[in-house]
Amino acid sequence: MVTQPGCAAEYRTGDWRSQRPQTDKSKCIKCGVCYLVCPEGSIVLAADGSYDFDLEHCKGCGICATECWTGCISMVEEGE
């Protein structure tokens, strides 16, 4: 039973992820496509204009890596 409104942002949904995104910053052109396609809102804008991953909420779906125009995002196994 849901007793009050809320959202999943307050829960750590990235704990069960098997893969995590990793960015090669030298290839990133800061286009923001990864930010737009992330279904979890797990990509945040950094102070320098680049994008970082909120790994507490990233579920490792890999859509960001698939849609990245420059191929700078790759998915790596957790623990590597």
PyMOL Python script that loads the backbone (N, CA, C, O; Angstrom):
from pymol import cmd

cmd.read_pdbstr("""\
ATOM      1  N   MET A   1       0.841  -1.164   0.000  1.00  0.00           N
ATOM      2  CA  MET A   1       0.000   0.000   0.000  1.00  0.00           C
ATOM      3  C   MET A   1       0.896   1.241   0.000  1.00  0.00           C
ATOM      4  O   MET A   1       1.810   1.363   0.816  1.00  0.00           O
ATOM      5  N   VAL A   2       0.625   2.130  -0.902  1.00  0.00           N
ATOM      6  CA  VAL A   2       1.357   3.393  -0.962  1.00  0.00           C
ATOM      7  C   VAL A   2       0.630   4.384  -0.060  1.00  0.00           C
ATOM      8  O   VAL A   2      -0.542   4.691  -0.274  1.00  0.00           O
ATOM      9  N   THR A   3       1.328   4.870   0.932  1.00  0.00           N
ATOM     10  CA  THR A   3       0.680   5.770   1.898  1.00  0.00           C
ATOM     11  C   THR A   3       0.939   7.233   1.635  1.00  0.00           C
ATOM     12  O   THR A   3       0.215   8.090   2.142  1.00  0.00           O
ATOM     13  N   GLN A   4       1.986   7.545   0.830  1.00  0.00           N
ATOM     14  CA  GLN A   4       2.258   8.937   0.505  1.00  0.00           C
ATOM     15  C   GLN A   4       2.998   9.026  -0.825  1.00  0.00           C
ATOM     16  O   GLN A   4       3.652   8.064  -1.230  1.00  0.00           O
ATOM     17  N   PRO A   5       2.905  10.165  -1.513  1.00  0.00           N
ATOM     18  CA  PRO A   5       3.575  10.305  -2.804  1.00  0.00           C
ATOM     19  C   PRO A   5       5.091  10.371  -2.618  1.00  0.00           C
ATOM     20  O   PRO A   5       5.588  10.721  -1.547  1.00  0.00           O
ATOM     21  N   GLY A   6       5.811  10.028  -3.684  1.00  0.00           N
ATOM     22  CA  GLY A   6       7.262  10.062  -3.641  1.00  0.00           C
ATOM     23  C   GLY A   6       7.809   9.752  -5.006  1.00  0.00           C
ATOM     24  O   GLY A   6       7.065   9.736  -5.986  1.00  0.00           O
ATOM     25  N   CYS A   7       9.093   9.505  -5.088  1.00  0.00           N
ATOM     26  CA  CYS A   7       9.681   9.095  -6.349  1.00  0.00           C
ATOM     27  C   CYS A   7      10.867   8.185  -6.062  1.00  0.00           C
ATOM     28  O   CYS A   7      11.348   8.120  -4.932  1.00  0.00           O
ATOM     29  N   ALA A   8      11.334   7.484  -7.087  1.00  0.00           N
ATOM     30  CA  ALA A   8      12.412   6.523  -6.930  1.00  0.00           C
ATOM     31  C   ALA A   8      13.769   7.193  -6.730  1.00  0.00           C
ATOM     32  O   ALA A   8      14.747   6.512  -6.423  1.00  0.00           O
ATOM     33  N   ALA A   9      13.849   8.503  -6.896  1.00  0.00           N
ATOM     34  CA  ALA A   9      15.125   9.197  -6.751  1.00  0.00           C
ATOM     35  C   ALA A   9      15.697   9.044  -5.346  1.00  0.00           C
ATOM     36  O   ALA A   9      16.907   9.164  -5.157  1.00  0.00           O
ATOM     37  N   GLU A  10      14.861   8.786  -4.383  1.00  0.00           N
ATOM     38  CA  GLU A  10      15.357   8.652  -3.021  1.00  0.00           C
ATOM     39  C   GLU A  10      15.896   7.252  -2.719  1.00  0.00           C
ATOM     40  O   GLU A  10      16.430   7.019  -1.635  1.00  0.00           O
ATOM     41  N   TYR A  11      15.760   6.319  -3.665  1.00  0.00           N
ATOM     42  CA  TYR A  11      16.258   4.963  -3.464  1.00  0.00           C
ATOM     43  C   TYR A  11      17.501   4.727  -4.308  1.00  0.00           C
ATOM     44  O   TYR A  11      17.615   5.282  -5.401  1.00  0.00           O
ATOM     45  N   ARG A  12      18.435   3.914  -3.824  1.00  0.00           N
ATOM     46  CA  ARG A  12      19.641   3.557  -4.578  1.00  0.00           C
ATOM     47  C   ARG A  12      19.297   2.396  -5.499  1.00  0.00           C
ATOM     48  O   ARG A  12      19.340   1.237  -5.086  1.00  0.00           O
ATOM     49  N   THR A  13      18.959   2.703  -6.740  1.00  0.00           N
ATOM     50  CA  THR A  13      18.531   1.668  -7.678  1.00  0.00           C
ATOM     51  C   THR A  13      19.689   1.084  -8.473  1.00  0.00           C
ATOM     52  O   THR A  13      19.477   0.167  -9.266  1.00  0.00           O
ATOM     53  N   GLY A  14      20.894   1.580  -8.287  1.00  0.00           N
ATOM     54  CA  GLY A  14      22.033   1.080  -9.039  1.00  0.00           C
ATOM     55  C   GLY A  14      22.767  -0.054  -8.353  1.00  0.00           C
ATOM     56  O   GLY A  14      23.763  -0.545  -8.883  1.00  0.00           O
ATOM     57  N   ASP A  15      22.305  -0.481  -7.193  1.00  0.00           N
ATOM     58  CA  ASP A  15      23.009  -1.521  -6.439  1.00  0.00           C
ATOM     59  C   ASP A  15      23.018  -2.879  -7.133  1.00  0.00           C
ATOM     60  O   ASP A  15      23.950  -3.653  -6.919  1.00  0.00           O
ATOM     61  N   TRP A  16      22.032  -3.198  -7.946  1.00  0.00           N
ATOM     62  CA  TRP A  16      21.946  -4.509  -8.565  1.00  0.00           C
ATOM     63  C   TRP A  16      22.462  -4.515  -9.997  1.00  0.00           C
ATOM     64  O   TRP A  16      22.290  -5.502 -10.713  1.00  0.00           O
ATOM     65  N   ARG A  17      23.089  -3.428 -10.420  1.00  0.00           N
ATOM     66  CA  ARG A  17      23.630  -3.318 -11.786  1.00  0.00           C
ATOM     67  C   ARG A  17      24.768  -4.318 -11.986  1.00  0.00           C
ATOM     68  O   ARG A  17      25.562  -4.529 -11.069  1.00  0.00           O
ATOM     69  N   SER A  18      24.866  -4.944 -13.177  1.00  0.00           N
ATOM     70  CA  SER A  18      25.964  -5.860 -13.474  1.00  0.00           C
ATOM     71  C   SER A  18      27.036  -5.182 -14.331  1.00  0.00           C
ATOM     72  O   SER A  18      28.190  -5.610 -14.339  1.00  0.00           O
ATOM     73  N   GLN A  19      26.650  -4.120 -15.055  1.00  0.00           N
ATOM     74  CA  GLN A  19      27.607  -3.361 -15.849  1.00  0.00           C
ATOM     75  C   GLN A  19      27.418  -1.885 -15.555  1.00  0.00           C
ATOM     76  O   GLN A  19      26.326  -1.438 -15.205  1.00  0.00           O
ATOM     77  N   ARG A  20      28.500  -1.140 -15.703  1.00  0.00           N
ATOM     78  CA  ARG A  20      28.410   0.311 -15.485  1.00  0.00           C
ATOM     79  C   ARG A  20      29.046   1.039 -16.663  1.00  0.00           C
ATOM     80  O   ARG A  20      29.960   0.517 -17.301  1.00  0.00           O
ATOM     81  N   PRO A  21      28.564   2.245 -16.950  1.00  0.00           N
ATOM     82  CA  PRO A  21      29.142   3.014 -18.050  1.00  0.00           C
ATOM     83  C   PRO A  21      30.476   3.631 -17.649  1.00  0.00           C
ATOM     84  O   PRO A  21      30.705   3.985 -16.493  1.00  0.00           O
ATOM     85  N   GLN A  22      31.333   3.745 -18.635  1.00  0.00           N
ATOM     86  CA  GLN A  22      32.637   4.369 -18.426  1.00  0.00           C
ATOM     87  C   GLN A  22      32.895   5.264 -19.630  1.00  0.00           C
ATOM     88  O   GLN A  22      32.683   4.850 -20.769  1.00  0.00           O
ATOM     89  N   THR A  23      33.349   6.482 -19.386  1.00  0.00           N
ATOM     90  CA  THR A  23      33.531   7.453 -20.460  1.00  0.00           C
ATOM     91  C   THR A  23      35.002   7.709 -20.738  1.00  0.00           C
ATOM     92  O   THR A  23      35.806   7.880 -19.822  1.00  0.00           O
ATOM     93  N   ASP A  24      35.339   7.732 -22.026  1.00  0.00           N
ATOM     94  CA  ASP A  24      36.657   8.192 -22.455  1.00  0.00           C
ATOM     95  C   ASP A  24      36.492   9.684 -22.720  1.00  0.00           C
ATOM     96  O   ASP A  24      36.027  10.081 -23.788  1.00  0.00           O
ATOM     97  N   LYS A  25      36.873  10.509 -21.750  1.00  0.00           N
ATOM     98  CA  LYS A  25      36.638  11.956 -21.820  1.00  0.00           C
ATOM     99  C   LYS A  25      37.346  12.612 -23.009  1.00  0.00           C
ATOM    100  O   LYS A  25      36.934  13.680 -23.463  1.00  0.00           O
ATOM    101  N   SER A  26      38.408  11.976 -23.513  1.00  0.00           N
ATOM    102  CA  SER A  26      39.123  12.572 -24.647  1.00  0.00           C
ATOM    103  C   SER A  26      38.297  12.488 -25.938  1.00  0.00           C
ATOM    104  O   SER A  26      38.522  13.269 -26.863  1.00  0.00           O
ATOM    105  N   LYS A  27      37.338  11.544 -26.010  1.00  0.00           N
ATOM    106  CA  LYS A  27      36.489  11.408 -27.190  1.00  0.00           C
ATOM    107  C   LYS A  27      35.165  12.152 -27.048  1.00  0.00           C
ATOM    108  O   LYS A  27      34.493  12.395 -28.050  1.00  0.00           O
ATOM    109  N   CYS A  28      34.779  12.516 -25.839  1.00  0.00           N
ATOM    110  CA  CYS A  28      33.468  13.139 -25.587  1.00  0.00           C
ATOM    111  C   CYS A  28      33.424  14.555 -26.170  1.00  0.00           C
ATOM    112  O   CYS A  28      34.317  15.366 -25.927  1.00  0.00           O
ATOM    113  N   ILE A  29      32.375  14.837 -26.939  1.00  0.00           N
ATOM    114  CA  ILE A  29      32.204  16.168 -27.518  1.00  0.00           C
ATOM    115  C   ILE A  29      31.146  16.974 -26.759  1.00  0.00           C
ATOM    116  O   ILE A  29      30.749  18.053 -27.199  1.00  0.00           O
ATOM    117  N   LYS A  30      30.695  16.446 -25.621  1.00  0.00           N
ATOM    118  CA  LYS A  30      29.735  17.126 -24.730  1.00  0.00           C
ATOM    119  C   LYS A  30      28.431  17.457 -25.445  1.00  0.00           C
ATOM    120  O   LYS A  30      27.850  18.520 -25.229  1.00  0.00           O
ATOM    121  N   CYS A  31      27.968  16.532 -26.306  1.00  0.00           N
ATOM    122  CA  CYS A  31      26.755  16.767 -27.090  1.00  0.00           C
ATOM    123  C   CYS A  31      25.483  16.594 -26.260  1.00  0.00           C
ATOM    124  O   CYS A  31      24.454  17.190 -26.577  1.00  0.00           O
ATOM    125  N   GLY A  32      25.543  15.787 -25.204  1.00  0.00           N
ATOM    126  CA  GLY A  32      24.389  15.596 -24.332  1.00  0.00           C
ATOM    127  C   GLY A  32      23.409  14.525 -24.778  1.00  0.00           C
ATOM    128  O   GLY A  32      22.342  14.390 -24.179  1.00  0.00           O
ATOM    129  N   VAL A  33      23.733  13.772 -25.797  1.00  0.00           N
ATOM    130  CA  VAL A  33      22.837  12.696 -26.246  1.00  0.00           C
ATOM    131  C   VAL A  33      22.645  11.681 -25.123  1.00  0.00           C
ATOM    132  O   VAL A  33      21.525  11.223 -24.894  1.00  0.00           O
ATOM    133  N   CYS A  34      23.700  11.329 -24.430  1.00  0.00           N
ATOM    134  CA  CYS A  34      23.583  10.377 -23.318  1.00  0.00           C
ATOM    135  C   CYS A  34      22.615  10.903 -22.259  1.00  0.00           C
ATOM    136  O   CYS A  34      21.818  10.142 -21.711  1.00  0.00           O
ATOM    137  N   TYR A  35      22.685  12.173 -21.978  1.00  0.00           N
ATOM    138  CA  TYR A  35      21.808  12.805 -20.995  1.00  0.00           C
ATOM    139  C   TYR A  35      20.348  12.716 -21.436  1.00  0.00           C
ATOM    140  O   TYR A  35      19.457  12.486 -20.618  1.00  0.00           O
ATOM    141  N   LEU A  36      20.113  12.898 -22.731  1.00  0.00           N
ATOM    142  CA  LEU A  36      18.745  12.894 -23.251  1.00  0.00           C
ATOM    143  C   LEU A  36      18.136  11.490 -23.299  1.00  0.00           C
ATOM    144  O   LEU A  36      16.932  11.337 -23.089  1.00  0.00           O
ATOM    145  N   VAL A  37      18.941  10.477 -23.569  1.00  0.00           N
ATOM    146  CA  VAL A  37      18.395   9.131 -23.755  1.00  0.00           C
ATOM    147  C   VAL A  37      18.356   8.300 -22.481  1.00  0.00           C
ATOM    148  O   VAL A  37      17.726   7.243 -22.473  1.00  0.00           O
ATOM    149  N   CYS A  38      18.992   8.725 -21.426  1.00  0.00           N
ATOM    150  CA  CYS A  38      19.012   7.938 -20.188  1.00  0.00           C
ATOM    151  C   CYS A  38      17.603   7.867 -19.594  1.00  0.00           C
ATOM    152  O   CYS A  38      17.040   8.894 -19.215  1.00  0.00           O
ATOM    153  N   PRO A  39      17.024   6.649 -19.510  1.00  0.00           N
ATOM    154  CA  PRO A  39      15.666   6.538 -18.999  1.00  0.00           C
ATOM    155  C   PRO A  39      15.564   6.729 -17.488  1.00  0.00           C
ATOM    156  O   PRO A  39      14.467   6.910 -16.960  1.00  0.00           O
ATOM    157  N   GLU A  40      16.690   6.690 -16.793  1.00  0.00           N
ATOM    158  CA  GLU A  40      16.670   6.798 -15.339  1.00  0.00           C
ATOM    159  C   GLU A  40      17.096   8.177 -14.834  1.00  0.00           C
ATOM    160  O   GLU A  40      17.045   8.439 -13.632  1.00  0.00           O
ATOM    161  N   GLY A  41      17.510   9.046 -15.731  1.00  0.00           N
ATOM    162  CA  GLY A  41      17.987  10.352 -15.284  1.00  0.00           C
ATOM    163  C   GLY A  41      19.272  10.233 -14.482  1.00  0.00           C
ATOM    164  O   GLY A  41      19.519  11.010 -13.560  1.00  0.00           O
ATOM    165  N   SER A  42      20.081   9.257 -14.843  1.00  0.00           N
ATOM    166  CA  SER A  42      21.301   8.971 -14.082  1.00  0.00           C
ATOM    167  C   SER A  42      22.523   9.692 -14.612  1.00  0.00           C
ATOM    168  O   SER A  42      23.630   9.475 -14.119  1.00  0.00           O
ATOM    169  N   ILE A  43      22.345  10.540 -15.600  1.00  0.00           N
ATOM    170  CA  ILE A  43      23.468  11.295 -16.144  1.00  0.00           C
ATOM    171  C   ILE A  43      23.279  12.749 -15.761  1.00  0.00           C
ATOM    172  O   ILE A  43      22.237  13.353 -16.012  1.00  0.00           O
ATOM    173  N   VAL A  44      24.312  13.288 -15.150  1.00  0.00           N
ATOM    174  CA  VAL A  44      24.233  14.649 -14.631  1.00  0.00           C
ATOM    175  C   VAL A  44      25.274  15.532 -15.305  1.00  0.00           C
ATOM    176  O   VAL A  44      26.347  15.070 -15.694  1.00  0.00           O
ATOM    177  N   LEU A  45      24.939  16.803 -15.434  1.00  0.00           N
ATOM    178  CA  LEU A  45      25.842  17.779 -16.039  1.00  0.00           C
ATOM    179  C   LEU A  45      26.873  18.212 -15.003  1.00  0.00           C
ATOM    180  O   LEU A  45      26.522  18.656 -13.910  1.00  0.00           O
ATOM    181  N   ALA A  46      28.135  18.080 -15.354  1.00  0.00           N
ATOM    182  CA  ALA A  46      29.223  18.487 -14.458  1.00  0.00           C
ATOM    183  C   ALA A  46      29.519  19.974 -14.646  1.00  0.00           C
ATOM    184  O   ALA A  46      29.056  20.581 -15.611  1.00  0.00           O
ATOM    185  N   ALA A  47      30.266  20.545 -13.754  1.00  0.00           N
ATOM    186  CA  ALA A  47      30.588  21.970 -13.783  1.00  0.00           C
ATOM    187  C   ALA A  47      31.366  22.365 -15.038  1.00  0.00           C
ATOM    188  O   ALA A  47      31.251  23.501 -15.497  1.00  0.00           O
ATOM    189  N   ASP A  48      32.157  21.445 -15.599  1.00  0.00           N
ATOM    190  CA  ASP A  48      32.967  21.765 -16.782  1.00  0.00           C
ATOM    191  C   ASP A  48      32.212  21.552 -18.098  1.00  0.00           C
ATOM    192  O   ASP A  48      32.796  21.679 -19.174  1.00  0.00           O
ATOM    193  N   GLY A  49      30.909  21.226 -18.014  1.00  0.00           N
ATOM    194  CA  GLY A  49      30.115  21.040 -19.223  1.00  0.00           C
ATOM    195  C   GLY A  49      30.080  19.615 -19.725  1.00  0.00           C
ATOM    196  O   GLY A  49      29.364  19.310 -20.678  1.00  0.00           O
ATOM    197  N   SER A  50      30.839  18.746 -19.102  1.00  0.00           N
ATOM    198  CA  SER A  50      30.807  17.327 -19.484  1.00  0.00           C
ATOM    199  C   SER A  50      29.699  16.639 -18.691  1.00  0.00           C
ATOM    200  O   SER A  50      29.016  17.267 -17.882  1.00  0.00           O
ATOM    201  N   TYR A  51      29.534  15.357 -18.935  1.00  0.00           N
ATOM    202  CA  TYR A  51      28.481  14.610 -18.265  1.00  0.00           C
ATOM    203  C   TYR A  51      29.086  13.504 -17.426  1.00  0.00           C
ATOM    204  O   TYR A  51      30.023  12.825 -17.848  1.00  0.00           O
ATOM    205  N   ASP A  52      28.542  13.332 -16.236  1.00  0.00           N
ATOM    206  CA  ASP A  52      28.982  12.280 -15.325  1.00  0.00           C
ATOM    207  C   ASP A  52      27.811  11.344 -15.048  1.00  0.00           C
ATOM    208  O   ASP A  52      26.655  11.675 -15.311  1.00  0.00           O
ATOM    209  N   PHE A  53      28.129  10.183 -14.521  1.00  0.00           N
ATOM    210  CA  PHE A  53      27.103   9.194 -14.218  1.00  0.00           C
ATOM    211  C   PHE A  53      26.808   9.183 -12.724  1.00  0.00           C
ATOM    212  O   PHE A  53      27.722   9.187 -11.900  1.00  0.00           O
ATOM    213  N   ASP A  54      25.554   9.170 -12.391  1.00  0.00           N
ATOM    214  CA  ASP A  54      25.127   8.987 -11.006  1.00  0.00           C
ATOM    215  C   ASP A  54      24.988   7.479 -10.808  1.00  0.00           C
ATOM    216  O   ASP A  54      23.931   6.904 -11.073  1.00  0.00           O
ATOM    217  N   LEU A  55      26.051   6.851 -10.346  1.00  0.00           N
ATOM    218  CA  LEU A  55      26.083   5.397 -10.254  1.00  0.00           C
ATOM    219  C   LEU A  55      25.199   4.848  -9.138  1.00  0.00           C
ATOM    220  O   LEU A  55      24.969   3.640  -9.087  1.00  0.00           O
ATOM    221  N   GLU A  56      24.708   5.684  -8.261  1.00  0.00           N
ATOM    222  CA  GLU A  56      23.753   5.213  -7.247  1.00  0.00           C
ATOM    223  C   GLU A  56      22.399   4.913  -7.879  1.00  0.00           C
ATOM    224  O   GLU A  56      21.602   4.155  -7.325  1.00  0.00           O
ATOM    225  N   HIS A  57      22.139   5.516  -9.053  1.00  0.00           N
ATOM    226  CA  HIS A  57      20.839   5.319  -9.700  1.00  0.00           C
ATOM    227  C   HIS A  57      20.930   4.639 -11.064  1.00  0.00           C
ATOM    228  O   HIS A  57      19.918   4.150 -11.565  1.00  0.00           O
ATOM    229  N   CYS A  58      22.115   4.594 -11.678  1.00  0.00           N
ATOM    230  CA  CYS A  58      22.284   3.953 -12.984  1.00  0.00           C
ATOM    231  C   CYS A  58      22.044   2.454 -12.854  1.00  0.00           C
ATOM    232  O   CYS A  58      22.638   1.793 -12.002  1.00  0.00           O
ATOM    233  N   LYS A  59      21.169   1.923 -13.706  1.00  0.00           N
ATOM    234  CA  LYS A  59      20.862   0.494 -13.668  1.00  0.00           C
ATOM    235  C   LYS A  59      21.680  -0.302 -14.674  1.00  0.00           C
ATOM    236  O   LYS A  59      21.535  -1.522 -14.757  1.00  0.00           O
ATOM    237  N   GLY A  60      22.542   0.368 -15.444  1.00  0.00           N
ATOM    238  CA  GLY A  60      23.429  -0.325 -16.365  1.00  0.00           C
ATOM    239  C   GLY A  60      22.755  -0.822 -17.623  1.00  0.00           C
ATOM    240  O   GLY A  60      23.161  -1.846 -18.174  1.00  0.00           O
ATOM    241  N   CYS A  61      21.739  -0.127 -18.089  1.00  0.00           N
ATOM    242  CA  CYS A  61      20.999  -0.593 -19.273  1.00  0.00           C
ATOM    243  C   CYS A  61      21.828  -0.459 -20.548  1.00  0.00           C
ATOM    244  O   CYS A  61      21.612  -1.211 -21.499  1.00  0.00           O
ATOM    245  N   GLY A  62      22.768   0.479 -20.587  1.00  0.00           N
ATOM    246  CA  GLY A  62      23.654   0.625 -21.735  1.00  0.00           C
ATOM    247  C   GLY A  62      23.102   1.454 -22.879  1.00  0.00           C
ATOM    248  O   GLY A  62      23.739   1.545 -23.928  1.00  0.00           O
ATOM    249  N   ILE A  63      21.941   2.057 -22.709  1.00  0.00           N
ATOM    250  CA  ILE A  63      21.380   2.880 -23.785  1.00  0.00           C
ATOM    251  C   ILE A  63      22.314   4.047 -24.094  1.00  0.00           C
ATOM    252  O   ILE A  63      22.471   4.416 -25.258  1.00  0.00           O
ATOM    253  N   CYS A  64      22.923   4.621 -23.090  1.00  0.00           N
ATOM    254  CA  CYS A  64      23.849   5.737 -23.312  1.00  0.00           C
ATOM    255  C   CYS A  64      25.011   5.311 -24.201  1.00  0.00           C
ATOM    256  O   CYS A  64      25.415   6.053 -25.095  1.00  0.00           O
ATOM    257  N   ALA A  65      25.550   4.112 -23.958  1.00  0.00           N
ATOM    258  CA  ALA A  65      26.667   3.617 -24.759  1.00  0.00           C
ATOM    259  C   ALA A  65      26.230   3.303 -26.183  1.00  0.00           C
ATOM    260  O   ALA A  65      26.982   3.532 -27.130  1.00  0.00           O
ATOM    261  N   THR A  66      25.027   2.785 -26.338  1.00  0.00           N
ATOM    262  CA  THR A  66      24.515   2.450 -27.663  1.00  0.00           C
ATOM    263  C   THR A  66      24.273   3.698 -28.499  1.00  0.00           C
ATOM    264  O   THR A  66      24.560   3.708 -29.696  1.00  0.00           O
ATOM    265  N   GLU A  67      23.753   4.740 -27.885  1.00  0.00           N
ATOM    266  CA  GLU A  67      23.373   5.953 -28.607  1.00  0.00           C
ATOM    267  C   GLU A  67      24.479   6.995 -28.706  1.00  0.00           C
ATOM    268  O   GLU A  67      24.316   7.981 -29.425  1.00  0.00           O
ATOM    269  N   CYS A  68      25.583   6.816 -28.020  1.00  0.00           N
ATOM    270  CA  CYS A  68      26.667   7.804 -28.050  1.00  0.00           C
ATOM    271  C   CYS A  68      27.244   7.901 -29.466  1.00  0.00           C
ATOM    272  O   CYS A  68      27.686   6.906 -30.042  1.00  0.00           O
ATOM    273  N   TRP A  69      27.230   9.105 -30.007  1.00  0.00           N
ATOM    274  CA  TRP A  69      27.673   9.333 -31.385  1.00  0.00           C
ATOM    275  C   TRP A  69      29.161   9.080 -31.573  1.00  0.00           C
ATOM    276  O   TRP A  69      29.588   8.592 -32.619  1.00  0.00           O
ATOM    277  N   THR A  70      29.944   9.411 -30.560  1.00  0.00           N
ATOM    278  CA  THR A  70      31.388   9.298 -30.708  1.00  0.00           C
ATOM    279  C   THR A  70      31.935   7.965 -30.204  1.00  0.00           C
ATOM    280  O   THR A  70      33.106   7.656 -30.424  1.00  0.00           O
ATOM    281  N   GLY A  71      31.116   7.188 -29.544  1.00  0.00           N
ATOM    282  CA  GLY A  71      31.570   5.911 -29.005  1.00  0.00           C
ATOM    283  C   GLY A  71      32.460   6.065 -27.785  1.00  0.00           C
ATOM    284  O   GLY A  71      33.254   5.177 -27.473  1.00  0.00           O
ATOM    285  N   CYS A  72      32.330   7.181 -27.099  1.00  0.00           N
ATOM    286  CA  CYS A  72      33.200   7.410 -25.945  1.00  0.00           C
ATOM    287  C   CYS A  72      32.704   6.704 -24.680  1.00  0.00           C
ATOM    288  O   CYS A  72      33.434   6.614 -23.694  1.00  0.00           O
ATOM    289  N   ILE A  73      31.454   6.199 -24.706  1.00  0.00           N
ATOM    290  CA  ILE A  73      30.925   5.492 -23.536  1.00  0.00           C
ATOM    291  C   ILE A  73      30.972   3.994 -23.819  1.00  0.00           C
ATOM    292  O   ILE A  73      30.504   3.527 -24.857  1.00  0.00           O
ATOM    293  N   SER A  74      31.535   3.269 -22.896  1.00  0.00           N
ATOM    294  CA  SER A  74      31.546   1.812 -22.998  1.00  0.00           C
ATOM    295  C   SER A  74      31.008   1.239 -21.695  1.00  0.00           C
ATOM    296  O   SER A  74      31.077   1.879 -20.645  1.00  0.00           O
ATOM    297  N   MET A  75      30.476   0.036 -21.774  1.00  0.00           N
ATOM    298  CA  MET A  75      29.954  -0.629 -20.593  1.00  0.00           C
ATOM    299  C   MET A  75      31.002  -1.618 -20.110  1.00  0.00           C
ATOM    300  O   MET A  75      31.522  -2.412 -20.895  1.00  0.00           O
ATOM    301  N   VAL A  76      31.311  -1.570 -18.831  1.00  0.00           N
ATOM    302  CA  VAL A  76      32.292  -2.478 -18.241  1.00  0.00           C
ATOM    303  C   VAL A  76      31.624  -3.251 -17.107  1.00  0.00           C
ATOM    304  O   VAL A  76      30.691  -2.765 -16.468  1.00  0.00           O
ATOM    305  N   GLU A  77      32.119  -4.461 -16.872  1.00  0.00           N
ATOM    306  CA  GLU A  77      31.573  -5.290 -15.803  1.00  0.00           C
ATOM    307  C   GLU A  77      31.821  -4.613 -14.454  1.00  0.00           C
ATOM    308  O   GLU A  77      32.866  -3.995 -14.251  1.00  0.00           O
ATOM    309  N   GLU A  78      30.883  -4.725 -13.553  1.00  0.00           N
ATOM    310  CA  GLU A  78      31.057  -4.194 -12.201  1.00  0.00           C
ATOM    311  C   GLU A  78      32.243  -4.901 -11.556  1.00  0.00           C
ATOM    312  O   GLU A  78      32.433  -6.103 -11.743  1.00  0.00           O
ATOM    313  N   GLY A  79      33.013  -4.178 -10.821  1.00  0.00           N
ATOM    314  CA  GLY A  79      34.155  -4.748 -10.135  1.00  0.00           C
ATOM    315  C   GLY A  79      35.451  -4.655 -10.908  1.00  0.00           C
ATOM    316  O   GLY A  79      36.513  -4.982 -10.378  1.00  0.00           O
ATOM    317  N   GLU A  80      35.382  -4.211 -12.165  1.00  0.00           N
ATOM    318  CA  GLU A  80      36.613  -4.059 -12.956  1.00  0.00           C
ATOM    319  C   GLU A  80      37.189  -2.687 -12.731  1.00  0.00           C
ATOM    320  O   GLU A  80      38.226  -2.351 -13.303  1.00  0.00           O
TER     321      GLU A  80
END
""", "prot")
cmd.dss("prot")
cmd.show_as("cartoon", "prot")
cmd.util.cbc("prot")
cmd.orient("prot")
